[in-house]
Amino acid sequence: MASRVTFIGAGNMAGAIIGGMIESGFSPDAITATAPDEAILAPLRERLGIHTATDNDQAVADADVVVLAVKPQIMRDVCVQLRAAVQARQPLIVSVAAGLPAATLEHWLGGGLPVVRCMPNTPALVGAGAAGLYANARVDKTQRQLATELMAAVGLVEWVDDEALLDAVTAVSGSAPAYFFLMFEAMEEAGAAMGLPADTARRLAMQTALGAAKMALSSDKLPAELKRNVMSPGGTTERAVEHLEQAGLRRMMAEAMTACADRARDMADELGKR
């Protein structure tokens, strides 16, 4: 890629994406990150060899892509301050902030801009992320491909055609690492109650989750079939799975994910009114 990319914000997610971009062949010389504090920028600059700046307007002056990677609560102020610079340049805008619709971002930035909204998740920090992306009507094919390349540098990318579906993406992947962390906690506690050292139970649970995910991703079989393949009639796995089903695991997951998506919609309304 020959495009110049500026990250507004230099936190963990920005650093992860930048690191992945460089590993995938993007030139550090084409990347700039900004933050108000030089102390935040110096480690990123030294580690990755990118450009850094404390002046957002200057940093976007020659950018083809501007990645908005600041907290949703301060996004309006950041966008309004950037308005003149991005209107002069007309770059692709990529937002990794949760809960802010593309139309709201575009309005704050002065309108008429190609905007991609991205819902990433925290495993992007270790190159194993999963992100849902949505593009407004002004994003062309080349810009769509560029956004794909940016986010694919840190994991799986899936596009949705309806922006409202990003709330479902939030429930399925954006917030979902916490679901698995909760399961690890529960399995560790149960293993310890059975007599295993807690750290042994924790490592076994986490490695098993990693292995199960790798099997599922590399297989053409649906999870239901993979599950059946592990379950011998009358065996230990069948007994455990039957208990989870009877305890209402599916219902609990559906209710939790619905609550997550509902909260994502509420946050969009709250943030859009600021």
SULSUL-V92879 format. One record per backbone hydrogen bond with DSSP energy under -1.0 kcal/mol. CO is the residue of the C=O (numbers start at 1). NH is the residue of the N-H. E is the energy in kcal/mol with one decimal. If there is no record, write none. Layout:
# SULSUL-V92879
<<CO:NH:E> <CO:NH:E>>
This chain:
# SULSUL-V92879
<<4:64:-2.5> <4:65:-2.0> <5:32:-2.3> <6:67:-3.0> <7:9:-1.0> <7:34:-2.3> <8:69:-2.6> <11:15:-2.6> <12:16:-2.3> <13:17:-2.4> <14:18:-2.7> <15:19:-2.4> <16:20:-2.3> <17:21:-2.6> <18:22:-2.3> <19:23:-2.1> <20:24:-1.7> <21:26:-2.6> <22:25:-1.5> <27:30:-1.9> <28:31:-1.6> <30:5:-2.6> <31:51:-2.6> <32:7:-3.3> <33:53:-1.8> <34:9:-1.4> <37:40:-1.3> <37:41:-1.2> <38:42:-2.5> <41:45:-2.7> <42:46:-2.6> <43:47:-2.3> <44:48:-2.4> <45:49:-2.1> <51:33:-1.9> <53:35:-1.4> <55:59:-1.8> <56:60:-1.6> <60:63:-1.3> <64:92:-2.6> <65:6:-2.8> <66:94:-2.7> <67:8:-3.0> <68:96:-2.3> <71:74:-1.6> <74:78:-2.0> <75:79:-3.0> <76:80:-2.6> <77:81:-2.0> <78:82:-1.5> <82:86:-2.5> <83:87:-2.3> <84:88:-1.7> <85:89:-1.5> <86:90:-3.6> <92:66:-3.1> <93:116:-3.2> <94:68:-3.1> <95:118:-2.9> <101:105:-2.1> <102:106:-2.8> <103:107:-2.2> <104:108:-2.5> <105:109:-1.7> <106:111:-2.9> <107:110:-1.6> <114:93:-2.7> <115:136:-2.5> <116:95:-2.8> <117:134:-2.4> <119:132:-1.7> <121:124:-1.9> <122:125:-2.6> <123:126:-1.8> <123:128:-2.5> <124:127:-1.7> <129:156:-2.4> <131:158:-2.5> <132:119:-3.0> <133:160:-2.8> <134:117:-2.8> <136:139:-1.7> <140:144:-2.4> <141:145:-2.1> <142:146:-2.1> <143:147:-2.5> <144:148:-2.1> <145:149:-2.3> <146:150:-2.2> <147:151:-2.1> <148:152:-2.7> <151:154:-1.7> <152:155:-1.1> <154:129:-3.0> <156:131:-2.4> <158:133:-2.4> <162:165:-1.9> <163:166:-2.1> <164:167:-1.5> <165:169:-2.1> <166:170:-2.2> <167:171:-1.5> <168:172:-2.4> <169:173:-3.2> <169:174:-2.1> <170:175:-3.2> <175:178:-1.4> <176:180:-1.7> <177:181:-2.3> <178:182:-2.3> <179:183:-2.0> <180:184:-2.6> <181:185:-2.3> <182:186:-2.5> <183:187:-2.8> <184:188:-2.6> <185:189:-2.5> <186:190:-2.4> <187:191:-2.8> <188:192:-2.5> <189:193:-2.1> <190:194:-1.3> <191:196:-2.3> <192:195:-1.3> <197:201:-2.4> <198:202:-2.4> <199:203:-2.3> <200:204:-2.4> <201:205:-2.3> <202:206:-2.5> <203:207:-2.6> <204:208:-2.1> <205:209:-2.1> <206:210:-2.2> <207:211:-2.6> <208:212:-2.7> <209:213:-2.4> <210:214:-2.3> <211:215:-2.5> <212:216:-2.5> <213:217:-2.6> <214:218:-1.9> <222:226:-2.2> <223:227:-2.6> <224:228:-1.9> <225:229:-2.1> <232:235:-2.7> <235:239:-1.7> <236:240:-2.1> <237:241:-2.9> <238:242:-2.6> <239:243:-1.7> <240:244:-2.1> <241:245:-2.6> <242:246:-2.6> <243:247:-2.0> <244:249:-2.1> <245:248:-1.3> <248:252:-2.8> <249:253:-2.6> <250:254:-2.5> <251:255:-2.6> <252:256:-2.5> <253:257:-2.6> <254:258:-2.1> <255:259:-2.2> <256:260:-2.0> <257:261:-2.4> <258:262:-2.6> <259:263:-2.2> <260:264:-2.0> <261:265:-1.9> <262:266:-2.2> <263:267:-2.7> <264:268:-1.8> <265:269:-1.8> <266:270:-2.5> <267:271:-3.1> <268:272:-1.9> <271:274:-1.2>>
